[in-house]
Amino acid sequence: MDYGNIKTPQDLKRLNISELGGLCERLRERIINVVENNGGHLASNLGTVELTVALHYVFDCPRDKFIFDVGHQAYTHKLLTNRADKFDGLRRNGGISGFPQPTESEYDCFCAGHSSTSLSVALGFAEAAKRRGEENKSVAVIGDGALTGGMAYEALNAIGSEQLPVIIVLNDNNMSISKNVGAMSKYLTRLRVSKKYARMKAEIKRAVSIIPLFGDGAIHLMEKGKKLLKRVVLSNKMFEAMGISYYGPFDGHNTRELIDVFSQVKKKSGPAIVHVITDKGRGLKSAAIDPEHSHGISSVGSNAGKDFSKVLGEFLIEAASKDNRITAVTAAMGIGTGLENFAAVHPDKFKDVGIAEEHAVTYCAALAAAGLKPYFAVYSTFLQRGFDQLLHDVCIGNYPVTLCIDRAGVVGADGMTHQGVFDLSYLSLMPNMTVLCPTDGAELRAALEFSLTFAAPLAIRYPKSYVSERTHSSIEYGKWELLHQAKSNVYVLCAGGRALDAAYSALNKVKINIVNARFVKPLDERFLRDINKSGNAIVTVEDNIERGGFGSNVLAFLNSCDGGKKADCAIIAHGDRFIDDRDIASSLASSGICEEILIKTVKSLE
């Protein structure tokens, strides 16, 4: 069978069900080859090949709406929707996105990159279809890990109330990125592994199979009636009590079984949840054995530099050995944020709350209010989800919560949904918040030492890696350091290591004073007053958007000084746009955070 011609859902529907196994093998091979070369989300996509094939076989996308929660498991979907020829460019500039993107294809109905949003989206599309008198289905594929996010429960409540034809496919692999935690995970585990259910099913299967001639057919009928058996044995009530019909659990790698159940559920008029069991990393031994470390992999030849996350983990291990108050908190990102070893050494001081950033922030506020010293390690893009909790629960109470903000600034291949270029802006507007931008591992360690005795909210912000390590002065609250002094009237104020690297690389072409503006909030107002003189020039550089960022705040302060702004000023930062560059260097260069543009800017001010 030549599966190379299967490029659209219509091509897929022409296959016999018996031919789908071979197609799934080909799709899995293609995903492995491309992701190992380009980087990307590997284990999650390998686990959903058969599931995605079955969905496209039964439903009519794009008329029926497919919403993949997070979107990190949509590679098979892309391969089946007219993008197979473009798949080698996955996550690269000019290539297809690693997440659903409506501007890329009519088969992608909604842009997503964060967790627990799919059920709300599916209900919205179902309501729109109802208003237009259409009968298409909304199908949300959500992992059990995403059910640790509170937004999913808000949507479940509404779905049960509205009774619209929303089909929820619960992709249950007992994993999110790190191993799942919480009561829902335990509940689903009981559904998966109930010995009573498995034993009764096996006994009925054996009994029916010995019936001459009718054995195989009866088994098939029994599989169709699995939901009845499950209800009798497991007495599952949770989803049913919410008004959502429950079906499952089913084998998420059995295309025939999946097609059968989806065909039945498609006929329903109300909401339904289909619970399928899948193996994350299926088809690749290394990914199946260790799905956590195979969740997202780097591209061939990528050089990540020295790791800020590792510095954080090592510091907290040492600090927690001396200080019993310290608690490290993560939202399903223990490995990515450098806390894997901490969890092993100090399991009683490590808390993974699941994909629930809002809960994590308020939880940390309560820990601090009760006298503990919480450190919340979180990616910049995900901390956005806890904005209100930071403002309301941490800052109003002025609680000493330390935010360790990883993947700050542009992030490369993950694209626009994951860029960490907004945190300096939204953190700076919060009263009682202090924001530090360490430029290298040594300075991060010094910032963490500073945090141990700091009695107010503190955000320590850094990208994934750093290149150079320099000698720094000790950290003094609200004070910057002059790292390079020249016979020049130009001061380059650098917020973070990437800005600092750009400034140092420009030294061979221009004479500049390089300032490590390690405190973005508060600003070093004394230093700014000293250089706010006619004849001087000030250039701010930051890996953040300009609006509300470091440079904007510097300019606002200078304008508020007695006599107003006297020095000439320029701001180098990201513009008012969503950045979809898939390469960090390209992203920085396009915004001027590089040697060439900095040199041009300095010369224009001299």
N, C-alpha and C positions, 0 to 999 in steps of 0.2 A: 504493500500500500504506500503510495506517495503522499505523505502528509505535508509536503512542502507547499501544496496548493491550498491548504486550509488557512485562510487569512481573514475570513469574516465569519460572524455567527451563522450566516446563511450557508456557507461552505460546510460548517460544522454539522448543521442539521441534516445534511445529505448523507452523513455517515451512519452505518449501523451501530447500535450500541456496543456490539462485540468489537468494533474497530476503535473504540475510544481509548482503550488501554494503551494501544500503541501510540496514539496521538499524545497521551499524557506523558509517556516516556520521552518523546521527542521534545515536548515543551519543557520538561524538567531539564533535559540535557542543554537546551538553548539557554535557559535561565542560569544554570551553573556556569557555562562557558562565558557568558557576557558579564555576569556579576563578579566572577573571579578576576576578570580583566579590568572592569570599570569601577568596581566597588558597588556597594548597594546593600539592600536588605535581602539577605539570602534565605535564612531558615524559615522566615514567615512565608515567603513566596513558594518555597518547596512544599510547604504543608498544605497549600490551598489549590494545587493544580487540578485535581479531580473535582473538587467542589466548584471551581470556577467554570470548568468545562460543562458540568451538569447544569449549572445555572443558565449558561448560554444555550444549551441544548433545549431547555424547557421554556424559558422566557424569551421575550422579543425585545431585546435591547437594541436601539435606544428608546423605543416606545415605552417599554418597561424600564424603570429607573433603577440602576445598580449604584448603591452607595457603599463604598468600602471604608470602614472606620479606620482612621489614621491614613489609609491609602497606601501603606507600605507593603501590602500583599497583593497589589493589583497588576503584577507583571504578566501573569497568564492572561488576564483581561486585556492588557495592551496587545499581546501577541495575537489574540483572536479578533481584534477590532482594527484591522487595516494598518497596524503599525509594526508588523513583523519585519518588514524591510528596513525600518528605522531603528530597530531594537539595539543594534550594535552601538548606537550613539546614546544609549541610556545614560542619563545624569551628566552628560557632557554639553558644553556650549554648542548650540545649534542642534542638539539632539533632543530626544523626548525626556520628559520629566520622570523622576522616580515616584511621583505621586499623581493621582488623577488631576487632570487639568482641562477644563472645558474649552479653553482656547486652542487646545491641541487636537481634540476629537469630539465629535457629537456624541460618542459613546460615553464620555465622561460628563456627568451632569452637574458635578459640584467639586470645587477645589477643596482638598483636605490634606492636612499634614499633622494635625494634632488629634489626640484620642477622645473618644466618648461622645463624638458629635453626630454620628451616623443616624441614630434613632430620631433625633430632632429633625434632621434633614429629610429623612424618609417620610415622616409625618407631614412635613411642609409640602412635599411633592404630592402626597396623597390628597391633602386638602385642596391643592390647586387643581388636581385632576377631577375631583368631585365638583368644584365650581364650574369647570368647563364641560362637565357631562361626559368625561372620558372614563374608560374602564381599565386603563393601564395599572400595573402593579408597582409599588415601591418596595424594593428589596434591599434591606440593610444587612451587610455582612459585618458582624461585630465579634471580636475575640473575647474570651472570658476575662482576659486582662483588662480590657476596656470597661468591663462592668465594675471595676473598682472605682471608676470615676463617677462622681455624683450626678453629673449632667445626664448620664444614661438613665438614671432612675427617675429624674424629672420627666424625661421623654416617655419612659415606660408608663408612668402614671397617666400621662396625657393620651398615649396610644390606647390604653385600656378604656379610657373614658370616651374617646372620639369614635372608636369602633370602625375605623377606616381600614381598607385592605392593605395594611402594612405587613410585610413578611420579614421577620427577623431571623436571620441565619446566625445562630450562636456557634461560632467556630471555636471549639473547646479543645485546646492543646495543653492546658494546665500551665501556660506560660504567657507572659506579656513580653517584656524584654528580660527582666529578671523573673525568677519564679514567683508565681502569683501568691498573694497574701489575702487574708481577710475571710469573713464569714461566707461571702458569695462563692469564693473559691472552694471552701469546704463543702458548701451545699451542692455545688456541681459535682464535686468529687463523689459525694454520696450517691448521686444519680448515676455516675459512671461505673462505680465499682460495687454496687449493692450485690452482695453474694446471693441474697434471696432471689433477686431478679434474675441474675445470671444462671442460677441453679434451676429455677423453674423454666426459663427459656430453653436451656439445654435438655431438660427432661422431656418437655413437650416436643422438641425437635426430634429427639431420639424415638419417641413413641410414634410420631407421625411418619417418620422415615421408613418404618418397617411395614407400613401398609402397602401391599403389592400394587404396582402401577400408579398409585395416587401419591406416592411419597414425595417426589420432587415438586409436583404442583402444589401439594398441601403445604410444603415448607414455604413456597413462594407466597401463598395466601397468608400463611402465618406471619411472614415478614411484613406484609401490608397491614396486618392487624396488631403490629407491635405496640402502637400507642395504647391500645386497650389493655394489653398485658402490663405495660408499664404503669398505667393508672391503678390497676388492681393491686399490684405488688408494692410499688413505691409510694402510693398515696401522695403523689406530688400535687401540691396545692398552691404554691406561691404564684406562678404565672397565671394559672387558671383563676385565682382569686382576684387578679388584676383585670380580668376580662380578656386575657390573651390565651388562645388555645395553644397547648404545648404538644409537640411531637418529638419523640426521640427517647434516648439518644440513638443516633445512627452512625454507621461507619463512614467517615468523611472521605475515605479513599475507595469506596465501592460506587462506581459511577451508576451502575444499574439501580442500586438501592436509592441513591440520591435522586436520580431522574424519576423514579417511581413516587417518592414522597413529595418532591417538588410539583409533579404533575397533579397530585391530589390536592396539595395546599393551594395551588394556583386557582382552583375552583371555588375556594372559600371567599365569602364576602367580608368577613371581619379580620381582625389582626391575628397573626399566628407566629409562634416561635418554633423553629426547627433546630433542634440541638444535635450538632454533629461532632464527632470525635476525630481529631486529626493529629498527625505526628509532625511537629515542627522540625524542619530539616530533612524531611523524608526524601530518600533517594541519594543522599550524600552522607556517607558514614560519619565524617567529622562533624557535620552540622547536626545530624541526628543525635550523636553522643553529647555534644556540647552546644545546644541551641542558643544559650545565652551569649557566648562569645562569637557565634555565627549569625547573630541577629543582623548586625550591620558590619560589613567588612570594607577595608580601604582598597583603593584601586592599585593595580600593579605599579610598582615604582614610586608610590607616594612616599613622601618624607615628612612625617608628622612633626619633626623637631623634638625638643625636650618637652616633657609632659607636665603641665600645671597640675593635672588631676592627681598624678603620682605624688607630687609634693604635698598636696592637701592630705591625702590618705596617710602618708608617713608621719606628717606632723600630728594629726589627730590621734594616731595610735600612741605616740609618745605622750601627748598631753593628757589623754584619757587614763593613762597608767598612773598619772600623778594627781589628777583632779577627777573625783567621782561625780562631779556635776555634769561633765561633758556628755552630750548625747548627739550622735550623728544621725540625721534624718535624710531619707531620700524618697523620691516618688517613682519607684520602679527603675531607677537608674543607678544602682549601686556600682556596677562595673564601669559605666561611662564616666561617673564622677570621681572614681578613684577610691571608693569605699569598700571594695571587695575584701581586701585584707583586713581592714578595720572590723568588718562584720565577723571575720573568723577569730580575731584576737579579742574583741570586746563584744560578743553577741548580746550581752545584756544592756549595752549602751548604744546599740544600733537598731534603728527603726525604719523599715521599709513600709510605707503606708499605701503602696500601690499607686496607680495612675490617678492621683488625687492631690494636685498641687494646692488647691484651695484649702483642703483639710490640713495638709502638711503645714502651711503657714500658720493657721490658727492654732493647731496643735503645738507648734513651736512657741507661739505666744504664751500659751498656757504653761508649758514647761518652764519658760523664763519667769513667768509670774509666780510660779511655785518654787523658784530658787535654783533651777537647773540652768545649764549653759548649753542651749541647743545650737547646732550648726546644720543649716538646711542646704545640702548640696544639690543644685538644680541647674539645668540648662537655661540660658537666658530666654530662649523662645518659649519655654514652658512656664517660666515664672510669670509671664504675662497673664496667665490664667488665675494667678493669685493676687491680682492688683488690689481688689477691694479689701481682701483680708490683710494685705500689707498695710494699707492706709488705715483701715478701721480697727483691726485687732492688734497690730504690732505697734504702729506709730502713735496712735492716740494714747495708748498705755505706756509708750516709751520703753518697751520691753527689750532687754539685751539679746535679741535674736541676731545671729550672724548668718547672712546669706552668702554662700559660696557659689558665685554665679559663673558657671562653666560655659564654654562655647559662646562667649560674648563676641560681638562683632560679626563680620561676614563669615559664613561657614562653608561655602563652596557647593559641593555636588547636591546637597539636599534642597537647595534652591529657596524660593521666596517664603515658603511656609516656616522655614527654620532659621532665618537670619536673626542674629541676636543684636540688632542695631537700634533697638528702641529703649533699652534699659536705662541708659544714662539720662534720658529725657524724662521717663515716668518716675524714676527713683528720685531725681533731683527736685521734683515738685512736692515731695512729701515732707512735711515738718517732722523734725526729730530724726530724720534719716541721714546717715553719714555714708559717703560713697568713696571707696578706695580703688585705684586702678594699678595694681602691681605690674611691673614691666618684665619681670623674670622670676625664676624660681626662688632665688635668694630673697627678693623683695616680697614675694607671696608669703614666704615663711615669716619674714619680719612683720607683715601685716597680720598674720594669724597670731603671732606673739602679742601684738598690740591688742588684738581682739579679746584676749583672755581676761584683761582687766577693764575692758571698755564696757560701760554700763548703759548702753543705749543701742537702738537698732543700727546695724552696720552691714553694708553691702560691699563685698570684695569681689571685683569683677575682672575676669580674664578670659582670653580665648583658649582654644584647645592646647596650643603649644607656643613655645617661645624659641627664639633663635640665639640671641646673645645674652650673656649674663655679665652684669657690671657691678662695680663696687658702689654701694649706696650709703648715704648717711642714715642715722637712726631715724625712725618714724616719730615725728612730733605732730600732734593733732593739728590738722588744718594747714600744715606747712609744706611747701614744695622744696625741691632741691635743684640747685644749678649744677648740672652735670658737666657742661662744657661752656667755658667762658672765653669769649673772643673779643677783639677790638672791633666791636660792631654795635650798631644801634638797633639791631634786629633781634627780637626774642621769639623763639619758637617754643610755644607751650604745648607739651605732648601729654595727652591723656592715654596712657597705655603703651605697651611694648611695640605694637605695630607702628604707632605714630613716632615713637622714639627711633625705631630702626630706619624709618624714612628720613628723619632729621639727620642721623649720623651718616647715612649714605650720601647726603647732599653736601657734606663738609668739604669734599674735594672741589666743589664748584663755587661755593658761597661762604662768606664769613657770617656765622650766626651764633648766638648764645642759645644753648639747648637746655630747656627746663623740663624736669620731670614733674609734671603737675599731678602728682600721685593722688591728691585729694581733689576730686571733682566737686564734692560737696562736703564741707564748706570750701569755698575758694580761698586761696591765700590772698586775702584782701590787702594786707600790708605790702606784699611783693608787688601786687598790681598797681597800687598807688605809687610805689617807688618808680615803676617803669612807665607810668602814664604821663609822659612828657612829650612836648612838641619836639619833633626830630627823631623820635623813636618809632619803631614799627613792631607790632605784635601779630604773630601768626599762630592761631590755635589749630591743632591737628587731633582728630579723634576718629575712631572706627565706630561711629554712631551717626544717626541722622542729625542734620543741623538743627532742625526745629526743636527747641527746648533742651538742646544738648549743652555740652561743655562750652563751646565757642559762643553760643547764644547767651549763656549765663555770664560769661566773661564780658561780653559786649554790653549787656544790660548793667552790670556793675560799674563799668567804666563810665557809662552815660550818667550814672547816678552820683558819681564823685563830684566834689566841689569843683566847679568850673567845667564839669562834663568831660567827655573823652578828648584827650589831647593827642595821644599817639595814633598813628595810622594803624588800622586793623584789617585782618583778613581771616576768614574761617574756612578751613578745609575739613569737610565732613561729607557724609552721604546726603544726597538730595531727597526731596519729598516724593519718593517713589518706592515701590516694592522691587527689591533687587533679585533678579533671577539668574545672575551669573552662576555658572557651575564650577568656577575656579576662583580661589581666594585672591591670588595675585591680580587676576583680571578685574575682580570686583573692586579691589583697593585702587587700582590704576584708573578705573573708569570714574572714580570719585575724587581723584587727585591725591590720594593718600599714598604717595610714592615720590621717589627722588625727583623725577622730571618736573612734575607739577609744583612741588615745593620750591624747587630752584626758580621756576618762572614766577611764582608768587612773591618770593623774597626779592627778586630783581625788580619787580614792578613796584615795590614799596621803598626801595633804596633811594 
